[in-house]
Amino acid sequence: MDQFNPRMLVIAREARCFGQAELAKRLGISQGALSKIEGGVSKPTAEVLDNFCKELDFPTGFFQQSGGVHGTGTEAFHQMYRRRQALPAKDFRRVEAQVNIVRMHLEKMLSAVDWHPGIEIPKWNIEDFGGSAERTATALRASWNMPAGPVGNVTQLIEDAGGIIIMFDFGTKLVDATSFRYPGLPPLFFVNKGLTGDRMRFTLAHELAHMVLHSDIPVQTMETEADQFAAEFLMPARDISQSLNRFELRRAALLKPFWKVSMGSLLFRAKTLEKITDNQSRHLWIKMSAAGWRTREPEELDIQIEQPRFHQQLVDLHLKTMGYSPAEFAQMLFSNANDATTYHGHGEQPYQALRLVSKGFSIVQ
């Protein structure tokens, strides 16, 4: 029992969306007793620990992990969830706990990998670019040797720069994504798997801005800066400006497949680049609303969803190349089989982009 980590009990409880009083009742102990265990004041007996495992559906090893657990507002896990203010506190804690669990899973899987991307996601000070998020986006495109015009595949670009993108079921539409840097791990991007293709691309560019520009201390302007960065990164002013002349919704529908962004994003871009007036912008938004396009743009204009590769290839390495059975894979993660499948799947990638090397696995560029 000496190895018991009380923080892991809190993570397990919150991941299952239990309040402290509710779990104590299920376990047949007082809330005070549970609170003391979670606070590290007392340790559970073998019987109580066994009941934790049964009620929360985690193996004993889960509660004995010594790794750090991080929440929003700390150095490692700092990015604000988009629209988090509308998310009930209990659901926010559930999301935070589940993201922490997947992060710990990735940490274990990555111990078998030599990760050497050809480029990297830098950390810059926006003040070095005159306080302009747009200039930062331009500089990043230049440093990554990106051609003019649309970004072909945002997901691949981030993965090529060393990021890992996890398509995640947040259990709510109120969370688009979160991203963070954690010591010893590549930059991690958790993206709501329910997003449309265009929204996913903009969301990834938004989170990329947080990675490049923002520290662990939230500032009031960070969300605006991230949107400005994303707009310039996906739709550089010098490349798109002429196409936005005489802008109207029919033109937005024609431009969407080329730029792979939403009609709404194109409308915002036209306004910020002063291609339309305030009155014209309001009129076009009214037309968008009347057509129902602010909620769901025409399906025939849908942008194909970009599929991340590395996360699933990492899973495949263990299940196929290294010969783990699904049960052994879950055991390695200190998880149960259902959670391992929910968080990581058992994908069937048709190609192998990781290969065995003397000290683990290496990414093939």
C-alpha positions as CSV (number, residue, x, y, z in Angstrom):
1,M,0.0,0.0,0.0
2,D,3.1,2.2,0.3
3,Q,2.9,2.9,-3.5
4,F,-0.6,4.2,-3.4
5,N,-0.9,7.6,-5.1
6,P,-4.0,9.5,-3.9
7,R,-4.0,11.8,-6.9
8,M,-4.7,8.8,-9.1
9,L,-7.8,8.0,-7.1
10,V,-9.1,11.6,-7.7
11,I,-8.3,11.2,-11.5
12,A,-10.1,7.8,-11.6
13,R,-13.2,9.2,-9.7
14,E,-13.4,12.3,-11.9
15,A,-12.9,10.3,-15.1
16,R,-15.9,8.2,-14.2
17,C,-17.8,11.4,-13.4
18,F,-18.4,10.6,-9.7
19,G,-18.6,13.2,-7.0
20,Q,-16.8,12.4,-3.8
21,A,-20.0,11.9,-1.8
22,E,-21.5,9.6,-4.5
23,L,-18.4,7.4,-4.7
24,A,-18.2,7.1,-0.9
25,K,-21.8,6.0,-0.8
26,R,-21.2,3.4,-3.5
27,L,-18.2,2.1,-1.5
28,G,-20.0,2.0,1.8
29,I,-17.6,4.4,3.5
30,S,-18.0,7.9,4.8
31,Q,-17.2,10.9,2.7
32,G,-14.8,12.0,5.3
33,A,-12.9,8.7,5.1
34,L,-12.7,9.0,1.3
35,S,-11.6,12.6,1.6
36,K,-8.7,11.7,3.9
37,I,-7.6,9.0,1.4
38,E,-7.7,11.4,-1.5
39,G,-5.9,14.0,0.5
40,G,-3.1,11.7,1.4
41,V,-3.9,11.9,5.1
42,S,-4.7,8.1,5.4
43,K,-4.1,5.1,3.2
44,P,-6.7,2.6,2.0
45,T,-6.8,-0.9,3.3
46,A,-6.3,-3.7,0.9
47,E,-10.1,-4.3,0.9
48,V,-10.9,-0.6,0.3
49,L,-8.3,-0.5,-2.6
50,D,-9.9,-3.6,-4.1
51,N,-13.3,-1.9,-3.9
52,F,-11.8,1.2,-5.7
53,C,-10.7,-1.1,-8.5
54,K,-14.1,-2.8,-8.8
55,E,-16.2,0.4,-8.5
56,L,-14.1,2.6,-10.8
57,D,-13.0,-0.2,-13.2
58,F,-9.3,0.4,-13.0
59,P,-6.6,-2.2,-12.2
60,T,-4.5,-1.9,-9.0
61,G,-1.5,-0.6,-10.9
62,F,-3.4,2.5,-12.0
63,F,-3.5,3.7,-8.4
64,Q,0.2,3.0,-7.9
65,Q,1.5,5.2,-10.7
66,S,3.9,7.9,-9.6
67,G,3.7,10.3,-12.6
68,G,2.5,13.8,-12.2
69,V,-1.1,14.8,-12.7
70,H,-1.7,18.2,-14.2
71,G,-4.7,20.4,-14.6
72,T,-5.5,23.6,-16.6
73,G,-3.5,26.5,-15.4
74,T,-0.3,24.6,-14.7
75,E,2.9,24.8,-16.7
76,A,2.3,21.6,-18.6
77,F,-1.5,21.6,-19.1
78,H,-2.3,25.3,-19.6
79,Q,-4.4,25.8,-22.6
80,M,-8.0,26.9,-21.9
81,Y,-10.7,24.7,-23.3
82,R,-12.6,26.5,-25.9
83,R,-16.0,27.7,-24.6
84,R,-15.1,26.1,-21.2
85,Q,-17.3,28.7,-19.4
86,A,-20.4,26.9,-20.7
87,L,-19.2,23.5,-19.6
88,P,-20.5,22.2,-16.2
89,A,-17.8,21.9,-13.6
90,K,-18.3,18.1,-13.3
91,D,-17.9,17.6,-17.0
92,F,-14.9,19.8,-17.1
93,R,-13.2,17.7,-14.4
94,R,-14.1,14.5,-16.3
95,V,-12.6,15.8,-19.5
96,E,-9.5,17.0,-17.6
97,A,-9.1,13.6,-15.9
98,Q,-9.6,11.6,-19.2
99,V,-7.1,13.8,-21.0
100,N,-4.6,13.1,-18.2
101,I,-5.1,9.4,-18.5
102,V,-4.5,9.4,-22.2
103,R,-1.4,11.5,-21.8
104,M,-0.1,8.9,-19.3
105,H,-0.9,6.2,-21.8
106,L,1.0,8.0,-24.5
107,E,4.0,8.5,-22.2
108,K,4.2,4.7,-21.8
109,M,3.8,4.0,-25.5
110,L,6.3,6.6,-26.5
111,S,9.0,5.0,-24.3
112,A,9.4,2.6,-27.3
113,V,9.9,5.3,-29.8
114,D,12.8,7.5,-30.9
115,W,11.0,10.6,-32.0
116,H,13.0,12.8,-34.4
117,P,10.8,15.1,-36.5
118,G,12.4,17.0,-39.3
119,I,11.1,20.3,-38.1
120,E,9.6,21.5,-34.7
121,I,6.9,23.6,-33.3
122,P,8.7,26.6,-31.9
123,K,8.0,28.7,-28.8
124,W,8.0,32.4,-29.6
125,N,7.2,35.7,-27.9
126,I,4.5,37.6,-29.8
127,E,6.2,40.9,-28.8
128,D,9.1,39.9,-31.0
129,F,6.6,40.2,-33.9
130,G,5.3,43.6,-32.9
131,G,2.5,42.0,-30.8
132,S,0.9,40.7,-34.0
133,A,-0.4,37.2,-34.2
134,E,-0.7,37.5,-38.0
135,R,3.0,38.3,-38.3
136,T,3.8,35.3,-36.2
137,A,1.8,33.0,-38.5
138,T,3.6,34.4,-41.5
139,A,6.9,33.8,-39.8
140,L,6.0,30.2,-39.0
141,R,4.9,29.5,-42.5
142,A,8.2,30.9,-43.7
143,S,10.3,28.9,-41.2
144,W,8.5,25.7,-42.2
145,N,9.1,26.5,-45.9
146,M,5.4,26.4,-46.7
147,P,4.3,27.4,-50.2
148,A,1.9,30.3,-50.9
149,G,-1.8,29.6,-50.8
150,P,-3.9,27.1,-48.9
151,V,-2.4,24.6,-46.4
152,G,-2.8,21.2,-48.0
153,N,-3.1,19.2,-44.8
154,V,-2.9,20.9,-41.4
155,T,-2.9,17.6,-39.5
156,Q,0.1,16.2,-41.5
157,L,2.0,19.5,-41.1
158,I,1.6,19.4,-37.3
159,E,2.6,15.8,-37.1
160,D,5.6,16.4,-39.3
161,A,6.6,19.1,-36.8
162,G,6.6,16.6,-34.0
163,G,3.1,17.1,-32.7
164,I,0.7,14.2,-31.8
165,I,-3.0,14.7,-32.6
166,I,-5.5,12.6,-30.7
167,M,-9.0,12.4,-32.0
168,F,-10.9,12.5,-28.7
169,D,-14.5,12.0,-27.6
170,F,-15.0,14.9,-25.1
171,G,-18.5,13.8,-24.5
172,T,-19.8,17.3,-25.3
173,K,-19.9,19.7,-28.2
174,L,-18.8,22.5,-25.9
175,V,-15.1,21.5,-26.2
176,D,-13.4,21.7,-29.5
177,A,-9.9,21.0,-28.4
178,T,-7.1,21.5,-26.0
179,S,-3.3,21.3,-26.4
180,F,-0.3,21.3,-24.1
181,R,3.4,20.7,-23.8
182,Y,4.5,18.2,-21.2
183,P,8.2,17.6,-20.2
184,G,9.6,14.7,-22.1
185,L,6.7,14.4,-24.5
186,P,6.0,15.8,-28.0
187,P,3.4,18.6,-28.2
188,L,-0.1,17.1,-27.7
189,F,-3.3,18.2,-29.5
190,F,-6.6,16.7,-28.3
191,V,-9.3,17.4,-30.9
192,N,-13.0,16.7,-30.7
193,K,-13.7,13.8,-33.1
194,G,-17.1,15.2,-33.9
195,L,-15.8,18.3,-35.7
196,T,-16.4,18.8,-39.4
197,G,-13.3,18.9,-41.7
198,D,-13.1,22.7,-42.0
199,R,-13.7,23.3,-38.3
200,M,-11.0,20.7,-37.4
201,R,-8.5,22.5,-39.6
202,F,-9.2,25.9,-38.1
203,T,-9.3,24.4,-34.5
204,L,-5.8,22.8,-35.1
205,A,-4.5,26.1,-36.4
206,H,-6.0,27.8,-33.3
207,E,-4.3,25.3,-31.0
208,L,-1.0,25.7,-32.9
209,A,-1.1,29.4,-32.1
210,H,-1.4,28.6,-28.4
211,M,1.5,26.2,-28.7
212,V,3.7,28.8,-30.4
213,L,2.6,32.0,-28.6
214,H,1.2,31.5,-25.2
215,S,2.6,30.7,-21.8
216,D,1.0,29.0,-18.9
217,I,-0.5,32.2,-17.6
218,P,-3.8,32.9,-19.4
219,V,-4.3,36.4,-20.8
220,Q,-7.5,38.0,-21.9
221,T,-6.3,38.4,-25.5
222,M,-5.1,34.8,-26.1
223,E,-8.2,33.5,-27.8
224,T,-8.5,36.5,-30.1
225,E,-4.8,36.1,-30.9
226,A,-5.2,32.4,-31.6
227,D,-8.0,33.1,-34.1
228,Q,-6.0,35.8,-35.8
229,F,-3.1,33.5,-36.1
230,A,-5.3,30.7,-37.5
231,A,-6.9,33.0,-40.1
232,E,-3.5,34.2,-41.4
233,F,-2.0,30.7,-41.2
234,L,-4.8,29.2,-43.3
235,M,-5.7,32.2,-45.4
236,P,-2.6,34.5,-45.8
237,A,-3.7,38.0,-46.6
238,R,-1.4,38.4,-49.5
239,D,-2.6,35.2,-51.1
240,I,-6.4,35.5,-50.5
241,S,-7.0,39.2,-50.6
242,Q,-7.8,39.5,-54.3
243,S,-10.2,36.5,-54.2
244,L,-12.3,38.3,-51.6
245,N,-13.1,41.2,-53.8
246,R,-16.9,41.6,-54.4
247,F,-17.5,39.1,-51.7
248,E,-20.9,37.4,-51.3
249,L,-22.1,33.9,-50.2
250,R,-21.9,32.4,-53.7
251,R,-18.3,33.3,-53.8
252,A,-17.7,31.9,-50.3
253,A,-19.1,28.6,-51.5
254,L,-16.7,28.6,-54.5
255,L,-13.7,29.5,-52.3
256,K,-14.4,27.0,-49.5
257,P,-13.2,23.8,-51.3
258,F,-10.0,25.6,-52.4
259,W,-9.0,27.1,-49.1
260,K,-10.5,24.2,-47.0
261,V,-12.0,26.6,-44.5
262,S,-15.7,27.3,-43.7
263,M,-17.8,29.9,-45.4
264,G,-18.1,31.6,-42.1
265,S,-14.3,31.8,-41.8
266,L,-14.1,33.3,-45.3
267,L,-16.8,35.8,-44.3
268,F,-14.8,36.9,-41.2
269,R,-11.7,37.1,-43.3
270,A,-13.4,39.3,-45.9
271,K,-14.5,41.6,-43.0
272,T,-11.1,41.8,-41.3
273,L,-9.3,42.5,-44.6
274,E,-11.9,45.3,-45.2
275,K,-13.2,43.7,-48.4
276,I,-16.8,44.3,-47.1
277,T,-18.3,46.9,-44.8
278,D,-19.9,46.3,-41.4
279,N,-23.3,46.6,-43.0
280,Q,-22.4,44.1,-45.7
281,S,-21.0,41.7,-43.1
282,R,-24.2,41.9,-41.0
283,H,-26.4,41.3,-44.1
284,L,-24.4,38.3,-45.1
285,W,-24.5,36.8,-41.6
286,I,-28.3,37.3,-41.6
287,K,-28.4,35.4,-44.9
288,M,-26.2,32.6,-43.4
289,S,-28.6,32.3,-40.5
290,A,-31.7,32.2,-42.6
291,A,-30.2,29.4,-44.7
292,G,-29.2,27.5,-41.5
293,W,-25.6,27.7,-42.5
294,R,-24.3,29.1,-39.2
295,T,-25.2,25.8,-37.6
296,R,-24.4,23.5,-40.6
297,E,-23.0,24.6,-43.9
298,P,-24.1,22.7,-47.0
299,E,-23.0,19.0,-46.8
300,E,-22.0,19.0,-50.5
301,L,-19.3,21.5,-49.6
302,D,-17.9,19.5,-46.7
303,I,-14.1,19.4,-46.4
304,Q,-12.7,15.9,-46.0
305,I,-11.6,15.2,-42.4
306,E,-7.9,14.9,-42.1
307,Q,-6.9,11.7,-40.3
308,P,-4.0,11.8,-37.9
309,R,-1.5,9.0,-38.4
310,F,1.0,8.8,-35.6
311,H,-1.3,8.0,-32.7
312,Q,-2.7,5.0,-34.4
313,Q,0.6,3.9,-35.8
314,L,2.0,4.0,-32.2
315,V,-0.9,1.7,-31.1
316,D,-0.3,-0.6,-34.1
317,L,3.4,-0.9,-33.2
318,H,2.5,-2.4,-29.9
319,L,-0.4,-4.6,-31.1
320,K,1.2,-5.8,-34.4
321,T,5.0,-5.2,-34.6
322,M,5.6,-5.9,-30.9
323,G,3.0,-8.5,-30.6
324,Y,0.9,-7.3,-27.6
325,S,-2.5,-8.8,-27.3
326,P,-5.3,-6.3,-26.6
327,A,-5.4,-7.6,-23.0
328,E,-1.6,-7.1,-22.6
329,F,-1.8,-3.7,-24.2
330,A,-4.4,-2.6,-21.7
331,Q,-2.3,-4.1,-18.9
332,M,0.7,-2.1,-20.0
333,L,-1.4,1.1,-19.8
334,F,-2.8,0.2,-16.4
335,S,-6.2,0.3,-18.0
336,N,-9.1,-2.0,-18.8
337,A,-9.7,-3.3,-22.3
338,N,-12.7,-1.1,-22.9
339,D,-10.9,2.1,-22.0
340,A,-7.9,1.1,-24.1
341,T,-10.2,0.6,-27.1
342,T,-12.2,3.8,-26.4
343,Y,-9.1,6.0,-26.2
344,H,-6.9,4.3,-28.7
345,G,-8.8,1.9,-30.9
346,H,-7.3,-1.1,-32.6
347,G,-6.7,0.7,-36.0
348,E,-5.8,-0.9,-39.3
349,Q,-3.3,1.5,-40.9
350,P,-2.5,0.3,-44.4
351,Y,1.1,1.6,-44.1
352,Q,3.9,1.4,-41.6
353,A,5.6,4.7,-40.9
354,L,7.5,3.7,-37.8
355,R,10.3,1.1,-37.8
356,L,12.3,-0.8,-35.3
357,V,15.8,0.6,-34.5
358,S,18.4,-0.3,-32.0
359,K,17.1,1.8,-29.2
360,G,13.4,1.7,-30.0
361,F,11.3,3.0,-32.9
362,S,12.1,5.8,-35.2
363,I,9.8,7.9,-37.4
364,V,10.4,7.5,-41.1
365,Q,10.3,10.9,-42.8
